Amino acid sequence: EERKRAWNDVIAVAREVRSFEKVLLSVGSPMVISKTPDAIQVRTYDCDGVHWILVVNRGKKPVKTSFMLPRKFKRMTLVAGKGVSSDGRNLAVDMQGLDYAFVKFDNQGGVVNGHQ
């Protein structure tokens, strides 16, 4: 039973990764974020002019921090994970151990759309 549950978890993760395949394999020029706290790992992508950020708490302890984005955005959409919010210029991180968030930033629409 435990093995079946673990295998179902692997399948679920594979489906989620596959749904972001175009973004993860994109060849655009991603944003450069110069300073991020040591406790988190950040990876940026540019896919068809839309900026994406993958944020991972790589430790087992909770992390609460923030860092500045290289430019201001009107809207942030949390597409997977949890524990981030934005005012359009900064990204706030409040994650439990080994949490992650995958967010999309663009200048479509009006107000910044922060998620917790």
BELNOR-V288263 format. One record per run of one state. SS is the DSSP state (alpha for helix, beta for strand, coil for the rest). FROM is the first residue (numbers start at 1). TO is the last residue. If there is no record, write none. Layout:
SS | FROM | TO
SS | FROM | TO
//
This chain:
coil | 1 | 1
alpha | 2 | 19
coil | 20 | 20
alpha | 21 | 24
coil | 25 | 39
beta | 40 | 47
coil | 48 | 49
beta | 50 | 57
coil | 58 | 62
beta | 63 | 68
coil | 69 | 74
beta | 75 | 81
coil | 82 | 83
beta | 84 | 86
coil | 87 | 89
beta | 90 | 95
coil | 96 | 99
beta | 100 | 106
coil | 107 | 116
//
